[in-house]
């Protein structure tokens, strides 16, 4: 069902109503004072206060922490929070994990409101509801809460946790203030230095009843990423030989797909603007308008080649088998593809919220109106220039064990990857992708003070919410004049670097042909080609998802005395009714025909959060809640995407997916011996049902067999774990050691899941869950000088369970060391030096037996800057 008044224009929505959600009001009470500039220890103290005063399980970082530590975006600042780790892409934190659970289990909100999300349109790969933190500058954010146990007034959808991003507001700052910063950032691998600028201006009138704040951030970033990967490992059934003559001299083994070295460059430009207007015309009225706009442009250029072979055509006696894996061999009949891919990506975000709160006698009434739009598109379409020899290439290969500094070796015996006359063209591929996400809602809340049996307040509310995604993809391919044709040297340009994968072991060509796009793409695609109707494939790749979510909640607040101790918290229930419509195209008798699927479900989600203040310094908490995570949008789409390449693969959607459901329980013990010290421990358990898994199957289409990847509901899973956190400023140490401090946390997560593979079941870890992770920050602040080192580490992660004869894939453990130092000339001006990944760690993936899957190196980044506050 559609709510007609939610279809109004953004301006009409803003004028129509004013409101504030109860959730936002509650969290504002916990963070009344925002630290704009101060010491790192002050920000830690503010974070301790937030955690200590919360009724549920909450961790936080405050503005000073974000602003004064290496953080290209909010995700990188969050990695120091207990139980939080991040997923990096090209060296930048993009997605957030909470308690080891993958980024699809988290919900990101802006001032308590669920946001629309930008899609990755670099390729046809999609990530659904996962918020991309690379689109949110850290400079526009005042604080972030990581809420691990929900309350009834919060949006449902997070089994892992809710990341609530709070922006600056003028009356919270409470004074006129101007803050600016300028930074030069140097990427060591890309050998580029980029600017980064930010500023904030806040004004309030004399009686502090009206205020306006404007903030902005501009950043450029140059990225180089060196990679080597393969296309997955497949099990060879027992009875299929690997000695080149078809005889079987081994049992069942796994064999790798082709090897693909890849050099990638990116130039990013991001502009973010934030505005907040607060008006308190009377003591009982509070009205807020928040606007956030972010515009990001990414231009990337990728150069690659692939070495492909068939295991049953290896030279007799050349196969190298190690621990049940074919890791090396030679062939006289291999194939190679050389290619270049480029595109210009545009991400745009606009979020507007208008809320108001009215105090009427013992009632507090509030209303909240919000609209968020996130658009992503290939403003400069994807261009792929391909050359290929399909047979007759003699090559040798050897895969290493994963050891952190290893890539496969490749030797070509009868060809040169840098000789144009040896490489006939294959085709040109043109692709454009556009993803439009929208999130809008209206919410009404009422809260009343109580004095009944220890309960101090009652709150109830309703929320009418709409969520949509419109995803469009179009492909055009050119064969004529390209396929089978060779081109002279004038059609190619110099290889851009001399040290590709220079620190990795292995022997392979480190330079290859780079096509000059201006020569190949001058007249393609033509205006006539762009005017042609969409093909069946274009229609099958496109879809639309619409969701209408109606929710209501009721909640009681508790604050009473029990045995001389303070017992506080809340208990409530949220009821959410979801209606989803998935529209797209299916292949019927060889033609794409429109299809639409509708599903609806209702979730009753009770929750309880209790905090017992045993003493002034010791608190224990118990929380329980039923939670859900909805399926990713692209996984529900009735789509069928066929991917180009030597290995035939396809991706399909499943409109019948049910959401993850789970009961979760938390118990914590917290000790706060003083205002700058905290020692906390917590246990958690999540019992997940109807979880969603990746399934591989064979799909016959147009006379070819494709390896189809799709999502299905699995059986059940459980996640349990332990969190430990400690932070302290050693104020009692003698000078000059009294400026030392430490922040440390550790999370252990154990998971068990049952996966379905046809008629079989597989027991294993839950996909995308890290077993161990920890963060350690050591800092020193004395007078004008400050120095901090922070190391963040996570364990290996099950990336994808092996089904349909494919091997299980894993991400290797990864740790990153960052540092920051600063010197304050006075109360207004300081200079700083920062470094990210200063030890130059690389990321690797592997399959069963620690066999190679991928290697990624994005290098180090160093920054020098100045901050000023007036």
C-alpha positions in Angstrom: 0.0 0.0 0.0 1.2 3.5 -0.8 0.8 6.4 1.5 -0.4 9.2 -0.8 0.9 12.1 1.4 4.4 10.6 1.3 4.5 11.2 -2.5 4.6 15.0 -2.0 7.6 16.9 -3.2 10.5 17.5 -0.8 9.6 21.1 -0.3 6.0 20.3 0.5 7.1 17.6 2.9 9.3 20.1 4.8 6.6 22.7 5.0 3.8 20.2 5.9 5.0 19.1 9.3 7.5 19.5 12.1 8.5 16.8 14.5 11.1 14.9 16.5 11.2 11.2 17.2 11.3 9.9 20.7 14.5 8.1 19.9 16.2 11.2 18.8 15.1 13.1 21.9 16.4 10.4 24.1 19.8 10.2 22.5 20.1 14.0 22.5 19.6 13.9 26.3 22.6 11.6 26.6 24.8 13.8 24.4 23.9 17.3 25.5 27.4 18.7 25.2 29.2 18.2 21.9 33.0 18.6 22.1 34.1 20.5 19.0 37.7 20.9 19.8 39.6 19.6 22.8 41.7 16.7 23.9 41.4 13.0 22.9 41.0 12.1 26.6 38.0 14.5 26.8 36.3 12.8 23.8 36.9 9.4 25.6 35.3 10.8 28.7 32.2 12.0 26.7 32.0 8.5 25.1 32.2 6.9 28.6 29.3 9.1 29.8 27.2 8.1 26.8 27.8 4.4 27.5 27.3 4.7 31.2 24.1 6.7 31.1 22.4 4.6 28.4 19.7 2.2 29.4 20.6 -0.2 26.6 24.0 -1.5 25.3 25.6 1.5 23.6 29.1 2.6 22.6 30.0 6.0 21.1 32.7 8.2 19.6 32.5 12.0 19.9 33.5 14.8 17.5 37.0 15.3 18.9 37.7 11.6 18.4 36.5 11.7 14.8 38.2 15.0 13.9 41.6 14.3 15.4 42.4 10.8 14.3 43.2 9.4 10.8 39.7 8.9 9.4 38.9 9.2 5.7 35.2 8.7 6.7 33.1 7.6 9.7 33.7 3.9 9.2 37.4 4.4 9.9 36.7 6.3 13.1 34.3 3.6 14.2 36.8 0.8 13.9 38.1 1.7 17.4 34.7 1.1 19.0 34.3 -2.2 21.0 33.0 -5.0 18.7 33.3 -2.9 15.5 35.5 -3.8 12.5 35.4 -2.4 9.0 35.4 -3.7 5.4 37.9 -1.8 3.2 37.8 -1.2 -0.5 40.8 0.3 -2.2 42.2 1.2 1.1 39.2 3.1 2.4 36.7 1.8 5.0 33.4 1.3 3.2 31.2 -1.0 5.4 30.9 -1.6 9.1 30.7 -4.9 11.0 29.3 -5.1 14.6 30.2 -8.1 16.8 31.7 -9.9 13.8 28.5 -9.9 11.8 28.7 -8.8 8.2 27.7 -5.3 7.0 24.3 -6.6 5.8 23.3 -7.1 9.4 23.7 -3.4 10.4 21.4 -0.4 10.0 22.8 3.1 9.6 20.7 6.0 10.7 21.2 9.8 10.5 20.0 11.5 13.7 17.9 8.4 14.4 16.5 8.2 10.9 17.1 5.3 8.5 18.9 6.6 5.4 18.8 5.7 1.7 22.0 4.0 0.5 24.2 4.5 -2.5 24.9 1.4 -4.7 28.2 0.2 -6.1 27.8 0.8 -9.8 31.4 0.1 -10.6 30.3 -3.3 -11.9 27.1 -5.3 -11.9 27.9 -6.4 -8.3 25.4 -5.0 -5.8 25.2 -4.7 -2.0 21.6 -3.8 -1.3 20.9 -2.2 2.1 24.5 -1.8 3.2 25.3 1.9 3.8 28.5 3.0 2.1 30.5 5.1 4.5 32.8 6.4 1.8 30.0 8.8 0.9 29.9 10.4 4.4 32.7 12.8 5.3 33.8 12.5 9.0 34.1 16.3 9.3 30.3 16.7 9.1 29.6 14.4 12.1 29.4 15.4 15.7 29.1 11.9 17.2 28.2 8.3 16.4 26.4 5.8 18.6 26.7 2.0 18.0 23.5 0.6 19.6 23.8 -3.1 20.2 20.6 -3.9 22.0 17.5 -2.2 20.5 14.6 -0.4 22.1 11.0 -0.6 20.9 11.1 3.0 19.5 14.0 2.2 17.1 13.6 1.1 13.5 13.8 -2.6 13.1 16.3 -4.3 10.7 19.5 -4.7 12.6 20.6 -8.1 14.0 24.1 -6.8 14.4 23.7 -3.2 15.5 22.4 0.2 14.7 25.0 2.9 13.8 23.4 6.2 14.6 25.3 9.2 13.0 24.6 12.5 14.6 25.3 15.8 12.9 26.2 19.2 14.5 23.4 21.5 15.8 24.0 25.1 16.8 22.1 25.2 20.1 24.0 22.0 21.3 27.3 23.8 20.6 25.8 26.8 22.5 28.1 29.5 21.3 29.3 31.3 18.1 32.1 29.3 16.6 34.1 29.0 13.4 36.4 26.0 12.8 38.5 25.3 9.7 41.0 22.7 8.7 43.3 22.2 5.6 45.2 19.0 4.9 47.5 17.6 2.2 47.2 13.8 1.9 49.9 11.7 0.1 49.2 8.2 -1.2 52.5 6.4 -1.3 51.6 3.7 -3.9 49.7 6.2 -6.2 52.5 8.8 -5.7 49.9 11.6 -5.5 49.3 14.4 -3.0 45.7 15.5 -2.6 43.9 18.4 -0.8 41.3 18.1 1.9 39.4 21.1 3.4 36.7 21.4 5.9 34.9 24.1 7.9 32.1 24.8 10.4 30.4 28.0 11.3 27.8 28.2 14.1 25.7 31.2 15.3 23.1 31.5 18.0 21.2 34.6 19.1 21.6 36.2 22.5 18.9 34.3 24.4 19.9 30.9 22.8 16.5 30.4 21.3 17.6 30.3 17.6 20.7 29.1 15.9 22.1 28.3 12.5 25.0 26.1 11.6 26.7 25.4 8.3 29.5 22.9 7.8 31.3 21.7 4.7 34.0 19.3 3.7 35.9 18.9 0.4 38.4 16.1 -0.4 40.3 14.7 -3.3 41.8 11.2 -3.1 44.1 9.4 -5.5 44.2 5.6 -5.3 46.3 2.9 -6.8 45.6 -0.7 -6.0 47.7 -3.7 -7.2 45.8 -7.0 -7.3 46.2 -10.6 -8.3 43.2 -13.0 -8.1 41.7 -16.1 -9.6 38.2 -17.0 -10.5 37.4 -19.5 -7.7 38.4 -23.1 -7.1 36.3 -26.0 -8.3 36.3 -29.6 -7.1 37.3 -32.2 -9.7 35.2 -35.3 -9.1 37.1 -38.5 -8.4 37.8 -40.3 -11.6 38.7 -37.2 -13.6 42.5 -37.1 -14.3 45.0 -34.3 -14.0 48.0 -36.0 -15.7 47.1 -34.9 -19.2 46.0 -38.3 -20.6 42.6 -38.5 -18.9 43.5 -41.2 -16.4 42.7 -40.6 -12.7 45.7 -41.0 -10.5 44.3 -39.0 -7.6 41.1 -38.8 -5.6 38.8 -35.8 -5.7 40.9 -32.5 -5.7 40.2 -28.8 -6.1 41.5 -26.9 -9.1 41.9 -23.1 -9.5 40.3 -20.9 -12.2 42.3 -18.5 -14.3 44.9 -16.1 -12.9 44.2 -12.4 -13.2 46.7 -9.7 -12.3 45.0 -6.2 -12.2 46.3 -2.7 -11.8 43.7 -0.1 -10.7 43.7 3.6 -10.4 41.1 5.9 -8.9 40.6 9.6 -8.6 37.9 10.6 -6.1 36.4 14.0 -5.4 33.9 14.4 -2.6 31.9 17.5 -1.5 29.8 17.4 1.6 27.5 20.2 3.0 25.5 20.2 6.2 23.0 22.7 7.6 21.1 22.8 10.8 18.5 25.3 12.0 17.2 25.2 15.6 14.3 27.3 16.9 13.0 27.3 20.5 10.3 30.0 20.4 9.1 28.9 23.9 10.3 26.7 26.7 7.9 24.0 25.6 8.6 24.0 21.8 11.7 22.8 20.0 11.9 22.7 16.2 14.9 21.4 14.1 15.7 21.4 10.4 18.6 19.2 9.3 20.0 19.1 5.7 22.9 16.9 4.6 24.1 16.9 1.0 27.1 14.8 -0.3 28.3 14.7 -3.9 31.0 12.2 -4.9 32.7 11.6 -8.2 35.0 8.6 -8.8 37.0 8.1 -12.0 38.7 4.8 -12.3 40.9 3.0 -14.8 41.7 -0.7 -14.6 44.3 -2.7 -16.6 44.3 -6.5 -16.5 45.1 -9.8 -18.2 44.1 -13.3 -17.4 45.8 -16.7 -17.9 43.2 -19.5 -18.5 43.6 -23.2 -18.9 41.7 -26.5 -18.7 42.9 -29.0 -16.1 42.3 -31.9 -18.4 44.7 -30.4 -21.0 47.8 -30.1 -18.8 51.0 -31.4 -20.1 51.4 -35.1 -18.9 53.4 -35.2 -15.7 53.3 -31.4 -15.1 50.4 -31.2 -12.6 51.5 -30.1 -9.1 49.2 -31.4 -6.4 49.5 -30.2 -2.8 47.2 -31.3 0.0 44.4 -32.2 -2.3 44.7 -29.1 -4.5 46.0 -28.7 -8.1 48.3 -25.7 -7.6 50.6 -25.9 -10.6 51.1 -27.2 -14.1 51.8 -26.5 -17.8 49.6 -26.4 -20.8 50.2 -26.0 -24.6 46.7 -24.8 -25.2 45.9 -22.0 -22.8 44.1 -18.8 -23.5 44.7 -15.2 -22.5 42.6 -12.0 -22.4 44.0 -8.5 -22.1 41.7 -5.7 -21.2 41.2 -2.2 -20.0 38.1 -0.9 -18.1 37.3 2.7 -17.2 34.3 4.6 -15.9 33.2 7.8 -14.1 30.9 7.2 -11.2 28.6 9.8 -9.6 27.1 9.3 -6.1 24.7 11.9 -4.8 23.0 12.0 -1.4 20.4 14.4 0.0 18.8 14.0 3.4 16.3 16.5 4.8 14.6 16.1 8.2 12.1 18.4 9.9 11.1 17.6 13.5 9.4 19.3 16.4 8.6 18.6 20.0 5.9 20.1 22.1 5.6 19.8 25.9 1.9 19.9 27.0 1.5 19.4 30.8 2.7 15.9 31.5 2.7 14.9 27.8 5.5 15.4 25.3 4.2 15.2 21.7 6.6 15.0 18.7 6.5 14.6 15.0 9.2 13.8 12.5 9.3 14.1 8.7 12.2 12.8 6.7 13.2 12.2 3.1 16.5 10.7 1.9 17.6 10.2 -1.7 20.8 8.4 -2.8 21.5 8.2 -6.5 24.4 6.4 -8.1 25.2 6.2 -11.8 27.9 5.7 -14.3 28.0 9.3 -15.4 30.8 8.2 -17.7 29.7 4.7 -18.8 31.8 1.7 -18.2 34.1 1.0 -21.2 35.9 -2.3 -21.6 38.4 -2.9 -24.4 39.2 -6.6 -24.8 41.8 -8.6 -26.7 42.1 -12.4 -26.6 43.7 -15.5 -27.9 41.5 -18.5 -27.2 44.0 -21.3 -27.8 47.5 -22.3 -28.5 49.3 -20.4 -25.7 51.9 -22.3 -23.8 52.1 -21.3 -20.2 53.2 -22.6 -16.8 51.6 -21.6 -13.5 52.2 -22.2 -9.8 49.9 -21.1 -6.9 51.5 -20.3 -3.5 50.2 -20.9 -0.1 48.7 -17.8 1.4 51.4 -16.2 3.6 50.6 -12.5 3.4 53.2 -11.7 0.6 52.5 -14.1 -2.2 50.9 -14.1 -5.7 50.8 -16.9 -8.4 53.7 -17.3 -10.8 53.0 -17.3 -14.5 55.4 -18.0 -17.4 54.5 -17.6 -21.1 56.6 -19.8 -23.4 55.4 -18.8 -26.9 53.9 -15.3 -26.6 54.7 -11.8 -25.5 52.0 -9.7 -23.8 53.5 -6.5 -25.1 53.5 -7.3 -28.8 50.4 -5.8 -30.5 50.6 -8.1 -33.6 50.1 -11.1 -31.4 46.8 -9.9 -29.9 43.6 -9.8 -32.0 40.7 -7.8 -30.7 37.8 -9.5 -29.0 35.1 -6.8 -28.6 34.2 -3.5 -27.0 31.8 -3.5 -24.1 29.8 -0.4 -23.1 27.7 -0.5 -19.9 25.7 2.1 -18.0 24.2 1.5 -14.6 21.9 3.8 -12.6 20.6 3.1 -9.1 18.1 5.4 -7.4 17.3 4.8 -3.7 14.6 6.6 -1.7 13.7 6.5 1.9 10.9 8.6 3.4 8.7 8.5 6.4 6.4 10.4 8.8 6.4 9.5 12.5 4.3 10.6 15.5 5.2 10.0 19.1 3.7 10.7 22.5 5.4 10.4 25.8 3.9 10.8 29.3 5.5 10.9 32.7 4.4 8.1 35.1 4.7 7.3 38.7 3.4 3.7 38.8 5.2 0.7 40.2 8.6 2.0 39.4 7.7 3.0 35.9 8.5 6.6 35.2 7.3 7.1 31.6 5.2 5.7 28.9 5.9 6.2 25.1 4.0 5.2 22.0 4.3 6.0 18.4 3.5 5.1 14.8 5.7 5.3 11.7 4.6 5.1 8.1 7.7 4.5 5.9 8.4 3.9 2.3 11.5 2.5 0.8 12.3 2.0 -2.9 15.1 1.1 -5.3 15.0 1.6 -9.1 18.0 -0.2 -10.8 18.7 0.2 -14.5 21.5 -1.4 -16.5 22.2 -1.3 -20.2 24.9 -3.1 -22.3 26.1 -2.5 -25.8 28.8 -4.6 -27.4 30.7 -4.1 -30.6 32.4 -6.9 -32.5 32.6 -5.5 -36.1 36.0 -4.1 -36.9 37.3 -5.4 -33.6 36.9 -9.2 -33.4 39.9 -11.0 -34.9 41.6 -7.7 -36.0 45.1 -6.8 -34.9 46.2 -3.2 -34.4 49.6 -1.4 -34.6 51.5 0.3 -31.8 49.6 3.6 -32.3 46.5 2.0 -30.7 48.4 1.3 -27.4 50.0 3.4 -24.7 52.8 2.9 -22.2 52.2 0.9 -19.1 51.8 3.4 -16.3 54.0 2.0 -13.5 57.3 0.1 -13.2 56.7 -1.7 -9.9 53.4 -3.5 -10.2 53.0 -5.9 -7.3 56.7 -5.1 -6.6 56.7 -6.4 -3.0 55.0 -9.7 -3.7 56.8 -12.9 -4.4 56.1 -14.8 -7.6 57.2 -14.6 -11.3 54.8 -13.1 -13.8 54.7 -10.4 -16.5 54.5 -7.1 -14.7 53.7 -5.1 -17.9 51.3 -5.7 -20.7 49.5 -4.0 -23.6 47.4 -0.9 -22.6 44.8 0.1 -25.2 44.5 3.8 -26.0 40.8 4.4 -25.4 40.7 7.5 -27.6 41.5 5.4 -30.6 39.1 2.6 -30.0 36.1 4.5 -28.6 36.0 7.6 -30.9 32.9 6.5 -32.8 31.3 4.0 -30.4 28.6 3.8 -29.3 27.0 5.8 -32.1 23.8 7.9 -31.6 21.9 5.3 -33.6 23.1 2.5 -31.2 22.1 4.6 -28.2 18.6 5.0 -29.7 18.0 1.3 -30.2 15.4 -0.4 -28.0 16.5 -2.1 -24.8 17.5 -5.7 -25.3 16.1 -8.7 -23.5 19.3 -8.8 -21.5 19.0 -5.1 -20.5 15.5 -5.7 -19.3 16.5 -8.8 -17.3 19.3 -6.9 -15.6 17.0 -4.1 -14.4 14.4 -4.1 -11.6 12.4 -2.1 -9.1 11.8 -2.8 -5.4 9.1 -1.0 -3.4 8.5 -1.4 0.3 5.8 0.0 2.5 6.5 -0.5 6.2 3.9 0.4 8.8 5.1 0.2 12.4 3.8 1.0 15.9 5.4 0.7 19.3 4.6 1.0 23.0 7.3 1.3 25.7 7.5 1.8 29.4 10.5 3.5 31.1 11.7 2.1 34.4 13.6 4.0 37.1 13.3 2.7 40.6 15.2 1.5 43.7 15.9 -2.2 44.3 17.7 -3.2 47.5 19.5 0.1 47.7 20.5 0.0 44.1 19.1 1.9 41.1 17.2 -0.2 38.5 16.5 1.6 35.3 15.7 0.6 31.7 12.7 0.0 29.4 10.4 -2.7 28.2 8.3 -2.5 25.1 7.1 -4.1 21.8 7.3 -3.0 18.2 4.9 -4.3 15.6 6.1 -3.9 12.0 4.1 -4.8 8.9 6.0 -5.0 5.6 4.7 -5.2 2.1 7.3 -5.7 -0.7 6.8 -5.5 -4.5 9.6 -6.8 -6.7 9.3 -5.9 -10.4 11.5 -6.9 -13.2 11.7 -9.1 -16.3 11.9 -12.8 -16.8 12.8 -14.8 -19.9 9.6 -16.4 -21.4 10.1 -18.3 -24.7 13.3 -16.3 -25.3 11.7 -12.9 -24.7 11.9 -10.7 -21.7 8.4 -10.3 -20.2 7.5 -8.0 -17.2 6.9 -9.8 -13.9 5.9 -8.7 -10.5 5.9 -10.4 -7.1 4.3 -9.2 -3.9 4.9 -10.5 -0.4 4.0 -9.2 3.0 4.9 -10.2 6.5 4.3 -8.9 10.0 6.9 -9.0 12.8 6.1 -8.7 16.5 9.4 -7.5 18.1 9.4 -7.3 22.0 12.4 -5.9 23.7 13.6 -5.3 27.3 16.7 -3.4 28.6 17.6 -3.3 32.3 20.5 -1.5 33.9 21.3 -2.1 37.6 23.6 0.6 39.1 25.0 -1.6 41.9 27.2 1.2 43.1 28.1 4.7 41.8 30.9 3.0 39.8 29.5 -0.4 38.9 26.7 -1.2 36.5 25.3 -4.4 35.1 22.9 -4.8 32.2 20.5 -7.4 30.8 18.8 -7.0 27.5 16.7 -9.3 25.3 14.9 -8.6 22.0 13.6 -10.2 18.9 15.1 -8.6 15.8 15.1 -9.0 12.1 17.2 -8.1 9.1 15.5 -7.8 5.8 16.9 -9.4 2.7 19.2 -7.2 0.5 17.2 -5.5 -2.2 19.0 -6.9 -5.2 18.7 -10.5 -3.8 14.9 -10.1 -3.9 14.8 -8.7 -7.5 13.3 -11.0 -10.2 16.4 -10.5 -12.3 18.8 -12.7 -14.2 22.2 -11.2 -15.1 24.7 -13.0 -17.4 28.3 -11.9 -16.9 30.9 -11.8 -19.6 34.1 -13.7 -19.4 35.7 -17.0 -20.2 33.9 -18.7 -17.3 30.1 -18.5 -17.9 28.5 -17.1 -14.7 25.1 -15.6 -13.9 23.4 -13.9 -11.0 19.8 -14.3 -10.1 17.3 -12.9 -7.6 14.7 -14.6 -5.4 11.6 -12.5 -4.7 10.4 -15.1 -2.1 13.2 -14.4 0.3 12.1 -14.1 4.0 13.9 -11.8 6.4 16.5 -13.0 8.9 14.9 -13.4 12.3 16.7 -13.7 15.6 16.3 -13.6 19.4 19.3 -11.8 20.9 20.4 -11.5 24.5 23.0 -9.3 26.2 24.6 -9.2 29.6 27.3 -6.8 30.6 29.3 -5.8 33.7 30.8 -2.3 33.7 33.2 -0.6 36.2 33.9 3.1 36.1 36.4 3.8 38.9 36.7 7.5 37.7 35.5 9.7 35.0 38.3 8.8 32.6 38.5 5.1 33.2 36.2 2.2 32.2 36.5 -1.5 32.3 33.6 -3.4 30.8 32.8 -7.0 29.8 29.8 -8.3 28.0 28.3 -11.6 26.7 25.9 -11.8 23.8 23.9 -14.6 22.1 21.9 -14.4 18.8 19.6 -17.3 17.8 19.0 -16.7 14.0 16.4 -18.5 12.0 15.5 -18.3 8.3 18.9 -16.9 7.5 20.0 -16.3 3.9 22.8 -18.1 2.2 24.6 -18.1 -1.1 23.7 -21.0 -3.4 25.5 -22.1 -6.6 23.8 -24.1 -9.2 24.0 -24.9 -13.0 21.6 -23.0 -15.3 21.1 -23.9 -18.9 20.4 -20.9 -21.1 20.5 -20.5 -24.9 22.4 -23.8 -25.2 25.1 -22.8 -22.7 25.5 -23.9 -19.0 26.1 -21.0 -16.6 27.2 -21.1 -13.0 24.3 -19.3 -11.3 24.7 -17.5 -8.0 21.5 -16.8 -6.0 20.3 -16.4 -2.5 18.0 -18.8 -0.6 16.8 -19.0 3.0 18.9 -21.5 4.8 18.2 -23.4 8.0 19.2 -21.8 11.3 22.3 -20.3 12.9 23.5 -19.0 16.2 26.1 -16.4 17.1 27.6 -16.0 20.6 30.4 -14.0 21.9 32.3 -12.0 24.4 33.3 -8.3 24.4 36.0 -6.8 26.6 36.9 -3.1 26.7 39.3 -1.0 28.8 40.2 2.7 28.6 42.1 4.9 31.0 44.0 8.1 31.2 46.9 7.7 33.7 46.5 11.0 35.5 48.1 9.8 38.7 51.5 9.0 37.0 54.4 11.3 37.8 55.2 14.0 35.2 55.7 13.8 32.3 54.0 10.3 32.1 50.7 11.7 33.4 49.7 12.3 29.7 49.6 8.6 28.9 46.4 6.8 28.1 45.1 3.6 26.5 42.0 2.4 24.8 41.7 -1.3 24.1 38.9 -3.7 23.2 38.5 -7.3 22.1 35.6 -9.2 20.6 35.2 -13.0 20.3 32.4 -14.3 18.1 31.5 -17.9 17.6 28.9 -18.9 15.0 27.3 -22.1 13.8 25.2 -22.4 10.7 23.5 -25.1 8.6 23.7 -24.6 4.8 21.6 -26.4 2.3 23.4 -27.7 -0.9 20.8 -29.6 -2.9 19.8 -32.6 -0.9 22.8 -32.2 1.4 23.4 -30.0 4.4 26.7 -28.5 5.4 27.6 -27.5 8.9 30.0 -24.5 9.3 30.5 -20.9 10.4 28.0 -18.3 9.5 29.1 -16.4 6.3 30.8 -13.1 6.8 31.4 -13.4 10.6 34.9 -12.7 12.1 35.7 -14.9 15.1 38.3 -12.6 16.7 38.9 -8.8 16.5 40.6 -6.2 18.6 41.6 -2.6 18.7 44.4 -1.0 20.6 45.1 2.7 20.9 47.9 4.2 23.0 48.1 8.0 23.3 50.1 10.7 25.0 48.8 14.2 25.6 50.9 16.8 27.4 50.7 20.5 27.0 50.5 21.4 23.3 51.8 18.0 22.1 49.7 14.9 21.3 50.6 11.5 19.8 48.4 8.4 19.2 49.0 5.0 17.7 46.1 2.7 16.9 46.1 -0.9 15.7 42.9 -2.6 14.5 42.8 -6.3 13.6 40.2 -8.8 12.7 40.4 -12.6 12.2 39.8 -14.4 9.0 36.2 -14.5 7.7 34.2 -17.1 5.9 33.4 -15.2 2.7 31.2 -17.8 0.9 30.3 -21.4 1.8 31.3 -23.9 -0.9 28.3 -25.4 -2.8 27.8 -27.1 -6.2 31.4 -28.4 -6.3 32.9 -24.9 -5.5 35.4 -24.6 -2.6 34.7 -22.5 0.4 36.2 -19.0 0.2 37.7 -17.1 3.1 39.2 -13.7 3.8 42.5 -13.8 5.5 43.2 -12.0 8.8 44.0 -8.3 8.5 45.4 -5.6 10.7 46.1 -1.9 10.1 48.3 0.4 12.2 47.5 4.2 12.1 49.0 7.1 13.9 48.3 10.8 14.6 50.4 13.5 16.1 49.6 17.2 16.7 51.1 20.4 18.1 48.9 23.3 19.3 50.5 26.7 19.0 47.7 28.2 21.1 44.1 27.6 21.9 43.1 28.3 18.4 45.7 26.8 16.0 47.3 23.3 15.8 49.2 21.4 13.1 49.0 17.6 12.8 50.6 14.7 11.0 48.7 11.4 10.3 49.4 8.0 8.8 47.1 5.2 7.7 48.2 1.6 7.2 51.7 2.7 8.0 53.1 -0.9 7.9 51.8 -1.4 4.4 49.6 -4.4 5.1 47.9 -6.2 2.2 44.6 -8.0 2.0 44.3 -11.7 1.0 41.6 -14.3 0.4 42.1 -18.0 0.3 40.2 -21.3 -0.1 40.4 -24.6 1.7 43.9 -25.5 2.8 45.1 -21.9 2.6 45.3 -21.9 -1.1 45.5 -18.6 -3.0 42.3 -16.7 -4.0 43.3 -13.0 -4.2 46.0 -10.5 -3.1 45.4 -6.7 -2.8 47.9 -4.0 -2.0 46.8 -0.4 -1.6 49.8 1.0 0.2 50.2 3.7 2.9 48.7 7.2 3.2 50.2 10.1 5.1 48.7 13.5 5.8 49.9 16.9 7.0 47.4 19.5 8.1 46.4 22.5 10.2 43.2 23.2 12.2 42.0 26.5 13.6 39.1 27.4 15.8 37.7 30.9 16.6 
